[in-house]
């Protein structure tokens, strides 16, 4: 009989890395019911630790964090080093893990010189710092403790990448506190490195952050070309992990471009169904779906989804997501005429944002949240923090006027004469000039303009032109 070759630690790491990426990102969701139907006891008895991992991860995905802990704590780690590392690996992706627990784990891995490269740290979400564990709140410590963070990262990622991953974390922190120039310089320098190293998971994070910086600077991010670039760069190896989030990111950019038809197509055909297959790994997509609901004035649906997510986000200490959640809730409540409730949701969001310096998180919502901020400031009083937020958010609203714009509907079609007059108004011509242009009286011009306003639900030439553009009546 041939002698079975003993597997080395390095080979085991590579095997677990591939298994984590290729199996769990694809099949752990597909076979949810099968995983959850088995008891921890029978899995431990059979020593099927891959199945055990699948069960714990599924409990995390559905938000049953208590059962996930029960499973993690039932691992008999005293039996082998492998089981102790398995317990550590599952603990580090549990949403309730604290920074103190995280530090303790890393220090233990350092003491035994054993990295955990196979841990899917970002857990399918674009943001690196805001992965399954929300460590975004420690961003202010990054500049001060650079070497310590790089040292920690060496036990989660390959050594050569750690300084660049640290830079990406720092870039995201700088982005949130609105230091856009610093964020752009850092993230641009990291993208090439991740592409060369073939780290699609982190490359996607860097590309997504770069797109947010471009938007904040007032540039247009063409959803089709940018997403095509992301798909090309991440390649086939990124398909399993990123396909859902790439689709959602494309929809977010389409919202900034006012592409209502594209947005509604995603909402109808590709958005996650929170009632059929709820999954916390779809959190990013749920947030995009809530924005699509706002565009379609489905405010009740926004509130319902938000309240389903809220207890899970609180339990998992997802402060950035809670802040974002209440922003979208406040917009929905305000637009539906529930001003006081909107102010309360905004107050909760501002409390988190001020504490953790999530300034861009608020400003990126542009005009929809600006309306609430201005009304809130008038009713609750001014302070330097609010005034700075209003200023930054106003800038975003001016740069991206189409973001979350409701789809307007014409009462009836414009006549050829009305279309011509509308085009001349767009060119800046006066009523007198339009009258001369058609050899008609000013009163006749006024009559046509009145009809145009009625059909386009407008009260001014500027609003009529804007609504016509939104409807695709004029370019």
N, C-alpha and C positions, 0 to 999 in steps of 0.2 A: 504493500500500500504506500502511496506517496505521502511524504511527511507534510503536514499542514504548516504553512509558513506563519510565523507569529507576526501579527500586525503591529507596526510601530505607532507611537503616539502621533507622529506627524501624519501618517497614513489614516489613522482614525479621525484626526481633525478634518482632513480633506474629505473623507467619506461622509462625516456628519454634516459638513458644510454643504456638500452636494445634495444630501438627503433633505436637509432643512429647506434648501432653495427649491429643489425640483419636486419634492413630494408634498411637503406641508403647504406650500403656497398654492398648490393646485388641488390636491385631493382632500385636505383636512376639512374643507368646507363641503365638498361634494358628498362626503361620507359622514356628515355630522350625526345623523340618526344612528348609524351603526356604532360610532364611537361612544355616543352618550348612552346607548342601550346596555353597554357592558358595565359591570360594577368594578370599582377599584380593586376589590379583593380578588376577583377572578383574574384580572389582568396581572396583578402582582404575583399571584400563584403561578400563572403561565409564564411570567417574566417576559412578557411582550412589551418592552419599554417604548417601542415606537408607537404602539397602540395607546399606551398610557399617556404619552405626550400628546397624541391627537385628542384624547378625551379632555385633558386639562386645557389645551388651547381652545377647544370648542366651548368649554364653559366660560373662558375669558371672552370669546367672540360674542356669545349671547348675553353677556353681562352678568352671569351668575358667578360673581367673584368669590363668594363664600365656598361654593363647591370646588372651585379651582384651588383655593387654599387647602381645603380638606385633602384633595388629591396630592398636592405638593408635600404636605406634612406627613402623608402616609408612606412616602418613599423610604424604604429601609436603608438609608445611606451608609450605615455602619458596615454593610456587607461588602462594599467595593468602592474604589475611587470613582469609577464610572457613574455609579448611582448618586454619589455626592455631587458630582459635576452636573448630572442631569437635574437634580434638585435646584442647584444654583442657577442653571440655565432657564428653568421654568420660573423661578422666583424673579429673575431679572426682567422678565417680560410681563410680570403681573402688574396691572395698572395701579394697585395700591402700594407698591413698594415706595418707601421713603428715600430721600437722598442719603440719610444715615445708613439705611440697609444697603443701598447701592454701594456706598463707600466701603462698608464692611466686606461685602462680597468681593469687590475689586482688590482690596488689601489681602484677602485670603488667597485669591488667585495669584497675586504677586508672591505670596509666601511660598506657594508650591510651584511657582513659575509655570502656570497652566492657563493659557488664553482660551477664550470661548468664541472662536471665530464663527461658529455655526449658529450663533444666536441671531435671529432676524430682528435686529434692534429697531429698525424703522417701522416694522409691522405694516407695511403697505401704505403708509401715509407719506405724502410728499415731504413734509418738514422733518428735518433730522432731529432738531431739538424737541419737536412736538410729536414724537413717535408714540408708541404704545404707552411709554412712560413720559409724562409731561415734565421734562426738566428745563423747559424754556424759562422758568422763573429764576434759574440760577445764572442767567445770562450776564448779569452785572458782575459776577465773579470771574468771568472768563479772562478779561484783560489782566487781572491781578495775579491769577494762578495758572498761567499758560503752561508751564512745565508740568504741573500736577495733572492738569486735564489731559495733556498729551500722554503722560505716563498711564493714566487710567484707560485711555482709548486703546493702548497697546494690548489690552486684554479683551478687546472686543473686535478689533480690526487689525489687519496686517500692519506691521511696524512702519513700512515705507509710506503708508497712506496717512498715518496718524496726525502729522503736522498739518496736512491739507484738510483733513476732516475737522480738526480744531479750528482752522481758518474759516471753514464753512459755517461752523457753529457761531463763530464770532461775527461773520457777515450777517447771519440771520438776526443776531442780537442788535447789531448796528442798524439793520433795516427797521426793526421794530421801534427803535428810539429815534428814527428819522435821520440818521447819519448816512444818507444815500450814497454820497461820493465814496465814503470809506467802504460801505457794503459792496458797491459795484467793483471797486478796485480789487477787493479780496476775492469775490466770487468769480470774477473773470479769470483770475490767475489759477483757480482750482479746477475749472472745467476741463482744460486741456489735460491736466494731470490724471483726472479720473478716467478720461477717455482713453488715454494711453495705457492705463493699468487695467482697463476692462471692468471697472467697478460701476456697472450700470445702475445699481441701486442708489449710489451716492451721486452719480452723474445726473440722474433724474432730479434729485433734490437740488443740485446746483443749478440746473437749467430752469427749474420751476422758480427758484428764488430770483434768478436773473430776470425772468419775465416780469415778476412782481416789481422789481426795481425799475425796469423799463416803463411800466405803467405809471409808477409813482412819479417818474420824471416827465410824464406827459407824452411819452412815445406810444404809438399804436403797435400793439402786438397782434399781428394778423394771425388769427387762430389756426387757419388751415396750414399756412407755411411753417409756423412755429411748431405746431404739434407734429407735422410731418418730419421736421428736423429732430424732435425728441424721439419719435419712433425709429428713425434711421440710426440715431446714436445709441439708443438702448438695445436695438436689434432683437433678434429672436430670443436671446437669453433673458430679456426683460419683459417679454410678452406676458408670462404667467403672473408676474408680480405687479405690473404696471398698467395692464390694458384697461382695467376699469377706471383707475385714477387718471390715466391719460385722457380718456373720453370725458371725464368730469372736468378736467383742467381745460380742455378744448371748449367745453360749454361755458365755463367761467369767462374765458376770453371773449367768447361770442356775446356774452351779456354786456361786456364793456363796449362791444362794437354795435350793439343794438340789433343783433341778428335774431329776431324773434322766432322766425320759422325754424332755424337750426335748434334754438333752445327748446322749443316745443317738441321737436322731433326726439331730442334726447330725453325729455321728460316723459314722453309717451312710450318710447321703445327701449331706452337703455338705462334709465334711472333705476336705482334699487327700490324694491317694493318692501317698505317697512312693515307691511302687514303679512307678507308671505314668508320672507326669509330674513328676518332682522339679524344684523351682524354688526358688531362694533368696529370691525375692520372697514366697514362702509361709512364710517363717520364723516370722512371728507366728502363723500358723495351725497350723504344726507344734507350736509351744509349747502352744497350746490343746489340740491333739489329744493330746499327751502327758498333759495333765491328765485328759482324758477316759479315756485308757487306765488311769490310776491309779484313777479311780473304779470302773472295771470290773475292777480287779485284773489287768490285762494288763501285768505288770511287764516281761516279756521284750520286748514290743513297745516299751515306753518306752526300754529300754536300746538296742535295735537302732536306733531312730530317732535317739537321742542320739549314738550312735557314728558314724552317717552324717553328722550335722551337725558334729560336733566338729572334724575336720580343716579344714573349710571356714571355721568360725568362727575357728579359730586363725590360718589363713592370712590371713583378712580383718580380723584384729585386732578382732573383735567381743567385747570384754571383758564388756560388760553381758549379752550373750546367753550367753556361756560361763558366767557366774555363775548365770544363771537355769537353764541347762541342767543344771548339776551339782546345783542345788537339787532339781530334779525327779528326777534320777537317785538322789540320796541318799534321798529319800522312798520311791522304788520299792524300792531295795535294803533299806532298813530294814524296810519293810512285808513284804518277802518273806523276812525272817529273816537277811539278810546284813549283820550289824551292822558289822563291821570295814570292809567295802567301802563301806558307807553313810557311815561316818566319814571315809574317804579322799575321797569325792566332796564331802562337806560341807567338809572342810578346804580343798580347791581353791576352792570357792565363797567361803568366808569370807576367803581370802587376797585375792581380787579385790575383794570387797565392802569390806574394810577399807581397801585401797589407794585405791579410787575413791569410797568413801563411799556405796555402794549399800545403805543400811540398809533402806529401805522395800521394796526388791526381795525381801529375805529375809522381813521381817515380814509382807508381804502374803500369804504362803503359810500363815499362820495355824497352826491346830492340827497339820496334817500335818508341817510342818517343826519346830514346837515340840517334838514328841516326840523328834525326832532331836537337836535342840539340847540338850535337857535331858540325854539319855543321853550325848551327846558331852561335855558339861560335866562330868558325873560321872566319866567315864573319862579325859578328857584334862586336867582341871583348870580352875579358874575364872580369868577375867581380866576387867577392867572392860568391855572391848569385848563379850565373850560375854554377860556379865550384863545389859548394856544391851539387847542384841539379844533375849535371852530375855524381858525385861520388855516390850519393844515388841511382840514376836510374841505373847506371852501376851494382851496387850490385844486384838490382832486376832482371836485364837482365841475369846475371850469374846464379842466383838462379832458374829462370823460363824461360829457353831457348825456350820452346814450345809456349809461349804466343803469340797469334796472328800470328803464323807462317802460311804462305800461303801453301795451299796444293800443293805439287809438283806432277808431272805426269811423269811416265816413258815413253820414246819414244816407247819402245817395251819391251816384256818380256825378262828377263835374262835367259840364258841357264843354265842347271844344273852345268856345269863347271864354269860358271861365278858366280853363286850363291856360289859355294864352295870357289872360290878364294876370293869373297867378305867377306865371313865368316872368312877366314884366315887373311885377311887384318884387320878385326875388332879385331882379336886376337893379332894384332901387329906384324905379321910375315913379313919379308922382301921379296922382289922379289926372291932373291936367295933361301930362305927357302921354298917358295912356289914352285919354280922350282924343288927342290930336293924332295918335298912332292909328286909331281905328275910324277917325272921322265921325265920332259919336259925342254926345253931350257928357258933361261931368256927372250929371244926375244918372245917366245910364250906366256910367262906370261905377258909381256908388251902388246902384241897384245890383250889378253883377258881384261886386265885392261883398255886399251883404249876404248874397246867396252862398258865396264861397265860404264865408265865416260860419254860416249855419251848417253847411254840409260837412265842414271840417271841425266842428265843435271849437271854434276859435273866437277870440274877441279882439284880435289885432292882426295886422299883416304878418308880424314876426311869428306869432303863434300859428297862423294859418300855414305859413311856409314850413315851419318846423313839423307840424302834423302831416303835411303833404309829403315831406321827406320820409317820415316814419312809415307812412303807408306805401311808399314807393311810387307816389303819383308824379313827383319830380325828383331830379337828382340833386 
